[in-house]
Amino acid sequence: MPASIIDSSIFGNIFATDAMRRVWSDENRTQKYLDIERALAIVQGRLGLIPQEAADEIVSHCRLEQIDMDKLRQQTERIGYPVLGVVSQLNALCRDKLGEYCHWGATTQDITDTATVLQIREGLEIVDAELAAISAAMARHARAHRDTPMIGRSNLQQAIPLTFGYKMAGLLSAIERHRERLAQLRERVLVGEFAGAAGTLASLERGAMETQAGLCAELGLKQPLIAWHTIRDNIAEVGAFMGLVGGTLGKLSMDVKLMMQTEVGEVYEPFAHGRGSSSTMPQKRNPISSCYIHASISVLRQHAAALMDAMVADHERSTGPWEIEWIVLPEAFCLLAGALRQSRFVLEGLEVDAQAMRRNIDLTHGLVMSEAVMMGLGPYIGREYAHDLVYDICRQAVQQRRPLLDLLAEHPEINKHLDRDALARLCDPSNYLGQSGVMVDRVLASLA
C-alpha cells in the first residue's frame, strides 16, 4: 500500500521514474549488500585472510533470490539495521559453518555506506543521461532561434529585446556546468568504505589496507584515504548538486509557465489531447509539466538541506544524523529523476510562437526601445539628459496612447540631431539585440 508520491501507482511516473525507483529499491539495496560481501570474500580469500573454501561458499550464495525478504524485514525491525540480517541469512545458507567468515573485519556502516555509494553511482548515471538529452534539446532551440526576437523582462516588466535562442543558451550553459560538476564530484563521491568499528580497521591484524584496496577495486570504487563514517561532505555534495540541478530546472519551468500565460502565448508545452485541461473550463491549456517540475524541485531543495544536517555527526559513529540519509537520498534522487524527465519532455516538444514573440515586443508601441533611443541621443545631448528627456516622452506616449517614434520625431531637441529615419532605426527591435547571437554561438561552440 504505497503512501509516498514517488511510489504511488497513480502519481509515481509523474514525480519519479521506474529506473530511479529500481536504483533505490529494497531489492537493489539488498543486492548491493550482497555484492559487497561477495567482493569482500573474494579479496580476503585471495589474500589468505579467510579460507578459499569459505570464500567460494560465501560467493555462491550472494544472490538476491536466496534472501528471504520478509524475514529480512522482520530482522531489520528487531535489530535496527538490515545488514546484519543479510549476513545472518548468508551465514545460515553456507555449509559447514563456512559462513562464519562472511563480513570478516567489517562493520555494518562499512557495508551500508559502500552500498549507498554504489546506488549513488547508478543514480548519477541516470541523471547524467537525462542532462545530456536536455542539453541536446536546449542546443537545438538555441540554434534554431538564434535570431528570433523576443522581449526580455525585468521585474516582470518588458525590458529590451533579446532572442529566444539567447534565453535557451543561458539555460544550456547552466546545464553544461551541471554536467561538469557531475564529472568532478564522481572523483570525490564514488569512494568505498571499509574501516571497522571506529574507522581504524583494528579488526584485521594483517592485510587490513590490502583488503580495503582490493574491495574498492573489485567494486570499481576509489579507496578512501581515511574512514568517513561521520565525515559526510561527500554525500552532502551529492545533495547540493541535485539541488543546483533542480534550481535550473525550476528556472526553466518558471519561464515556461509565464510564457504560456494567455496574455503572453510565446511558448507552449507539448500538446496531447486532454493534457493540462480543466474539469470546468474547456479552453484552458495548463503548464502541467512545469507545475510538476516546480513542486518536485522545491521539495528536492529541502532534502539537500537535510543532507547538510546529516553532516553534523557525533564522534566516530553517529546517533541519528546518518539515518537522515536513508530517508532523504532515495526520495531526492527520485524527485530529481521525475523533474528531469518532465523537463526533457517539455523541451523536446516545446512549441515556439515567433509571431507572438514579435507581437509582444510591439505591445508598447516602441516604449521598449527607450534605452536604444537614449543611447543614440547620448552623443548629442549627453546620456543623463537624454535619459530624463526620453523618460518624459515615454510618459507622454503612455498618456496620449501614441507610438514613441511619433513623439520623438516631433520633439525639437531631438529632431535637430536625428531625423525620423534615424529615429526609426533606433526604434527597430531587430537593431537592438546586442550580442545575443554572439553569446549563443559561444555557448554552442563550447559543447564541442
N, C-alpha and C positions, 0 to 999 in steps of 0.2 A: 504494500500500500504506500506508494511514493507520496511524500509530503513536500519535498523540495521542488522548486520551479525547474531546476536542471534535470531532475529525474521524472518529471511529470509526463505521463503518457499523452497529455494534451499540449502542454507548453514546451516540452523538452527539446524539440528540434527547432524551436524559435529562439530560446535563450542559451542553447548549448548545441553540441553535435555528438553523434554516436561515436565518432572516432576519439574525441576527447574524453567522453564518458568511459570508454573502454580503457584508456590510459589510467584513469583514477578509480577504476572499479575494484571491488574486493578481490575479484579473481586475478586481475593483473598484479595488484599489490602482493597478493599471496604468492603468485608465481615469481615475483621479484625476490621475495624472501628465499624461495627455493633455489633460484638462480645463484644467489649469493652463497647459500650453504653448499651448493654443488661446487661453485668455483673455489670456495674455501677448502673443501675436502680434496679437490684435485691438486691444489697448490701444496697443501700440507702433506699429502701423500707423496708428491714429487720430492718434497724437501725431507721426507723421512720423519716428519713430526708425528704422524699417525700411521698406523699400518696401511699398506697399499690395499690390502683386502678390505679394510674398513672404508677407505676412500671409495673403492669401487662399489661397495654395497650401498653407501650413502648416495652416491651419484645415481645409482639405478632407481632410487625411489624419489628423486627430486622432480616429481611430475605432479601437476595440479590435480589430475584425476585420481591420484592416490590419497589426497587430503579430504577428509570429511569436513565440509564447510560448516555444517550445522554444529558438529562437535566443536569446531574451532570457535564458532560464535559463543558457545557455552563456556569454553575455556577462557576466552578473552574477557567475558563478563566476570568470571571468577578471579582471574589473575590480574587483569587490568591492561595487558598488552597481548597482541596476537602472536608475536614472535615465539614466545616460549611454548605456546600451543602447537605451532608448526614444528618446532624442534622436538617436542614430546611425541607428536604423531610420527615424525620421521624415525625417531629412536625406536618406537614400537614396531615400525614396518621392517626394520633391519633384523637380520638373523643373528643369532649367537652373540647378542649384546654388542655387535659392532657399531650400532647406532650411538653408543656412548661417546664415540669420537666426533660425533656431529657437533658443530658450533664450538669447536675446540679453541679456547682462549678468547672467544668473542663475548660481547655483551649485547643485550637487547638493542641498545641505541645504535651500535655499530651496524646491525642488520637493518634496522628501521631507517636510519639516515641514508645508508647506501641505496636502499630500495627507493627512497624518496628521490634521490639524485637520478636514479635510472628512470623513474617516472617523469621527472622534470625533463630529462633528455628527450624522451618520446614526445612530451607535450610541446617542447620548443620546436621540434621538427615540424609538427602540425602548424604552429604559429608561423614559422619561417616560410612554409609553403604558401600559406594564406597571404602573408605580407608580400611575397613575390608576385602573386596573382593580382593583388590590389595595386602594387606598383605598376605592373604592366597596363592595367586598365586606366590608371591615372595618366600614364605616359601617353596613351592613345588619345585621351581627351586633350591633354596639353598640346600635343602635336596638331590635332585636328582643329583646335580652336585657338591656336597661337595668336591669330589676328582678329578674333571675334570680339568686337567691343561690347562691354557691359559697364554698368555703373559700379564704382567702388562705393562702399558705405562706411561711414564713421559715426559711432553712437546711434546706429540705425537710421541715420540721415544720409541722403545722397551726398557723395563727396566729389570725386573726379572720375573720369573714365579709366578703365583698365581693360584687360581682356579675360575671357573665361579661361583661356589657356594659362594665363598668369595665375589665376586662382587655383587651378588644378596643379600647376607646377609647384606652388608653395606647399600644398599638402603633400605632394610627391616627395619634395625634399625632406620633409619630416619622416615619411615612411622609410626613405633610404637611410636616414640616420638611425632609425629603429633597427633596421637590418644590420647596420654596422655595430650597434650596441649589442645585438644578439650574438654576433660573431665574437665580440670581445668578452662578453660575460661567460660564454661557454668555457673559456680557459680558466675562469675563477670558480665556476659553479660545479662543473662536472668533475668533481673530486670525490673519491671514495672515503669511507670511514671504517677504520679497524684499529681500535685503540684500547679496548678493555675497560674495566670498571671505572677508572678515573682518568683514562686517557694515556696512561704510561706504558701500557702493554706488559705490565708485570706478570700477567697470567702465563706468558710464554718465556721459559728460561732461556731458550735458544731459538733462533730463526724468527724472531718477532718481526723485525723490519723486512726480512725477506718474504715472510708471509704477507705482510701488508702490501709490499710492492707487487708480489705475484698475484694477489687477489685483485688489486686495481687493474693490473694489466689484463687479467683474464676477463674482466668486465668492461674493458675499454675505457676506464676512468683514469684520471691523474691520481698520483699518490700524494696524500697531504704532507705538508712539512711538519705539522703538529696536529694533535687532535682538535676537533672543532665541535665537540659535544655541546658546549654552551657559548660558542663563538659563532653567531648565526648571521653574520653580514652577507654570506653567500646566498642564503635563502631570501633574506630581505631584499637583496639586489634583484632577484627574480621578480619579487612583488613590485618593486619600484619600476622595473622595466615594463611589466604588464600595465601598471598604472599610467605610464607615459604613452604606451601604445593606445590605451583606452582613451586618453585625453585627445589624441589626434583623431581617433575615430569619432569621438564626441564632437569635435570641431566640424568634421565633415557632416555629421548628421544634423548639427545645428544649422549650418548654412543651407543644406538641402531643405530642411523644414521651412526656413524663412523664404527661400526662393520658390517654394511650392505654394506659398500663400496666393489666394485668389487674386489679390491686388497686384501681385508680382508676376507669377507664372513663368519664370525663366527656365526652370528645370523641373522634371518630374521623375519620381521613382518608376521603375519598370511597370508596365501595365499588365495586369492579369485580371480576368473577369471576376468582379466582386471584391478584389483585393483593396483594402482600405476604405470600403464603402460604409455608409452609415445605416443603422437599422431604421432610421426615420427620415433621412434626408438623401434622396437618391442622387443628387447632383454631386455629392462630396467624393473627393479622392484624397484620403488622408495619407500623410507620410508615414506609413505604418512601420517600415523597416527602421526609419530614423528614430521613431519612438522607442523601438526595442533596443536600438544601439544606445540611446541616451540612458535608458533605465539600467542596462547591463553595466555600462562603464561607470555609472555613478556608484553602484554597489562595489564594483571592482576597486575603485579608489579607496573605499573604506577597508577592503581586505588588504590592500597594500599597506595601509597604516597599521593594521593588526599585525602584519609580519614585522613591522618595525617594533611593535610592542614585544614580540616574541624574542627580540634580541636582548631584552633586559632579563637575563637568566642568572640564577644564583649558583655560585661556586662552580664545581666541575660537572655536576649533573643536576638539572633544574627540577623545580617542583611546580609545574603548570605552564610556564611560557612555551615549552616545547610542544605541548598538545595544541596550542593555538594553531600551529602549522597544519596539524592533522585536519582541523576544521576548515581552515581558510584556503589552503592550496588547491584542493580539488575543485571547490566552487569557483575560485578565482580563474583557474585555467579554463573551466567550462564556460564561464560567462564571457571570457575573452574570445574563446572559440566561436561562441554564438555571435558576438559583436563583429568579429572578423568576417564570418560568413554573410551576415546581413550587409556589411559594408561592401563586400565583393559583389553581392547580388545587385545592390544599388548602382555601383559604378559600372558593372559590365552591361547593364541595360538602361543606364541613365538617358532620359530624353532631354535634349537641349533645344530650347526655342530661341534661336538667334534673333528672330524678329521681335520677340517680346523684350529681349535684352536691349535692342536698339530703341524700341518704343519707350522703355523706362528711362533711358538716357534723355530722351526728348521731352519727358514728362514736365520738366520745369521750364520749358521754352528757353533753354540756354543758360539758366542760372548756374548749372553745374560747371560751366566754363569760366566762372568768375576768376578763378585763380589764374587761368591762362591769360585772361584779359589783363589782370593786374600785373602779371609778369611782362606782358607785351608793352604795357604803358610805362613800366618802371624806368626804362632808359630815357624816357622823355620828361616825366614829371616826378620821378622818384618813387621807389617802391612803397614807402609808407603812405605817402599822399595818394598814390594810385589805389592802395588798399581801401582807404577811407572813402575815396570818391566812388569806387566800384561798389562798395558796401551800400552807400546811399542809393545808388542807381538800382541795385538789386531790390532794395525795399520798395522803391517806386514801381519796379516791374511787377512785383507781387501785388501791390495795391491796385495798380491800373490793369492788371492781367494782360500785360503786353510782353512780347518777346524781348529778351535782354538786348539783342542786336539792334533793334529799332531805337531804344533809348540811348544806347552807346553812340550810334551814328548821329543822333540829334544833338548830343552834348557838345557845346562849343570848346570846352577844354580838351576834348578827346578828338573831335573830327579835324582839328587843325594839325594833328600829328598823324592820325591814321584814318584813311578813307573807309568807306563801307566794305569794299572788297577785302581790305586788310583785316578789318574787324571780323568779317565773316570767316576768314581763315582761322582767326583766333578762337572763334566760337564753334569751329568744326571739331566734334569729339575725336574723329579719326586722326586729327593732327596733334592730339594731346594724350597719346598713350605712353609717352615717356619711353623707358627702356623695357617695357613689358616683354616684347618679343625677344630681346637680347637675353633677358633673365630666363625666359622659358627655354631658349636654346642652351643656355649654360647648364640648367638642371638636366635637360635631356642628354646633353653631352656627358654629364657625369655618370650616367647609367652605364656607359660603355667601359 
